[in-house]
């Protein structure tokens, strides 16, 4: 398997460090781009708007990774342009990108209605500021409590208050991405990839179900149904259970990554293990020590062994590794037994918790800060905290009913049944009238 190393530069201490293609802050650089020049290419010159082709993203004629198996048409069939070059990697990703660009333009248009004297630049920057705040609210208010568990989120003081301000900013906090998180821990998400990708209509009837392996870097599903295919994909994503590695399910998508014309493909888990080695990551035990967890001196599951692994998994690790110190970080994290809360075991929870605490505490512009120059008024911030991922999907797709928490399967027993989108909050932009 060919394996290119990560792009890297030498840091101030002369140490080779991998470079992230996106910004570290949770600032929606995947939507707005990572530079001023890229941002300008994504923007219209009026109304504070981002470029779109009707309901779709605009075409990217320079994309060399996206595959067109039909005739290019600048209006109906093309590769998409966004702030992240991976926009067409999979249908749900391009659907999410479209959702946020549509949300930005709706905010900009709403602000223009209540503030007709505002310039293009002010409309754009204020819309961007609002949407980034909504995104941070979704990440810390909806996503992290599921991944880490609500008690862990509270313990780390990265929970979102129901109303008002909560300023945890520290100027000494480094908010860049921890190597171990980028190279291993956050890749836990690869274990919850569904092997398929599908589309559902507004009544949540299945329109299409295909193998995800057939849809990498192909925009066919995105442009289907007269350009509304991404609506259908997002509905399917809110309805399909994620397969976790501790369930007995087929995981063919991990083993069939980017299939070429001859049937050859990558193995996603093998790539992740090798990526950690390419980044020079120490092994599983070294990070257990960093997180004040016990280190394993043998492959048993007793006090001096792999205490957070099931015995059957410990035996498999013993078959592969000579000693516990050799266990690759990614392997150790995804094979740990999950805790009572969250999706990960103790080490994965520790590393992701530390990372998202740094993302928040090191962000001078984090939306909950009570700083008039960079923040929001009390009524504005309270309104932003009402906006969820369900709010965005309801408002910016053709969806008419949806569960309030789209990160959880719709179910009556958990009081998360689908409700009318009319009952899901929308942002009151009258709070931004410039008086």
Residue, then its C-alpha position, 0 to 999 in steps of 0.5 A: x500500500x503506497x503511503x505518503x507522509x503528512x506534509x510537515x515543517x520544522x517548528x521554532x525548536x527545529x522539530x519536524x511537525x505535521x501541518x494541518x490543512x485547516x485551522x485549529x480553531x472551531x471557526x468553520x474554516x471548512x466553509x470559509x477557507x483558511x486564508x483571506x485569498x481563499x475566502x474572497x474566492x468563495x464570496x459574492x461581492x454583494x449582500x454579504x453572501x457566499x457563492x452558490x449555484x442556486x441551492x447547490x455549491x458552486x462548481x470547482x473546475x480545478x478539482x483533480x480528486x473528484x471524479x465525473x462519470x457523466x458529462x460536466x455541466x456548470x449548472x447541473x453536474x460538476x465537482x463542488x467548491x468549498x472551504x475544504x478540498x475534501x468536500x466531495x469525499x463522500x455525499x454526507x460531507x458535501x451535504x453538510x458543506x452545502x447546509x452551512x453555506x445556505x445557512x450563512x446566506x440566509x443569515x446574511x439576507x436576514x441581516x440585510x432586511x433588518x439593517x439595509x444600510x449595512x455594507x457587504x463586508x459588515x453583512x458577511x463578517x456578522x453572518x460569519x460570526x453568528x454561524x461560527x457561534x451556532x457551530x460552536x454551540x452544536x459541537x459543545x452542546x450536542x456533539x461532545x456530550x454524546x462522544x465524551x459523556x455529559x459528566x465528563x463535559x461538566x467535569x472539564x468545564x466545557x459544557x454550554x450554559x443554557x443561557x448567558x455567558x461563560x468565559x473560560x479563555x486563557x491567553x496561555x492556552x495553546x489551541x493548536x491540534x495535539x499530534x496524538x489527537x490528529x494522528x490517532x484519537x480523533x480518528x475514532x470517527x472512522x470506526x462509526x462510518x456506515x458501510x452504506x450511504x443513502x437518501x430519504x424523502x421528506x417522509x423518511x422513505x428510503x429512496x436509495x441505498x448504495x455502498x459508500x465505497x462506490x461514492x468516494x469523490x463522486x458527486x452523483x448523489x449530490x446532484x441527483x433529484x434535480x440538485x436536492x440529493x444532499x437534502x435526502x442524504x442529510x435526512x438519511x444520516x439523521x435516521x441511520x444508526x452508526x455501527x460501532x466497532x464493539x458491535x458485530x457488523x460488517x465493516x467493509x467500508x474501512x477495508x475498501x477505501x478509495x477503490x481504483x479501477x483495478x479493484x485495489x483499495x486502502x485499508x483505513x485502520x492500517x492507514x491510521x496506524x501507519x499515520x501515527x507511526x509517521x507522526x512519531x507518536x509514542x505508544x498506548x502506554x505512554x499516553x496512558x501515563x500522560x492521562x494519569x491512567x495505569x500502564x500495562x506491564x503484561x497482556x492480562x486484564x488484571x491490575x498490572x495489565x490492560x485493565x480497560x480491555x476485554x480479555x478476548x481483545x487483550x489476547x488478540x493484542x498479545x498475538x500482534x505485539x511483543x509487549x504492551x509498550x508496542x501497542x499503537x495509540x490508535x489500536x489501543x484507543x479503539x479497542x478499549x472497553x467503552x465507559x458507561x457514558x460516551x463512545x470511547x474508553x478512558x484514554x480516548x475520552x481523556x485525549x479528546x477532552x483535553x483537546x476540546x478544552x484547549x479549543x475552547x479555552x484558547x479561543x479568544x473569540x469563543x462565542x460564550x465570552x462576555x466581551x462586547x468587542x468580540x461577543x454578543x449581547x445577552x439576548x443574542x447569545x441566548x437566541x444562538x443557544x437555541x439553535x441546534x443541528x436540527x434547526x439548520x437541517x429544518x430551515x435549509x433543506x426541504x425537511x418538514x419533520x425531524x427529531x430535536x437531537x439529530x445525533x441520536x436516533x429518533x425514538x419516542x421512548x427517549x423523548x426524541x421522536x420526530x416533530x414538525x420543523x415548525x416547532x424547532x427554533x429558528x434564529x431571531x435576527x431582529x435581535x441584531x437590528x442596529x439602533 
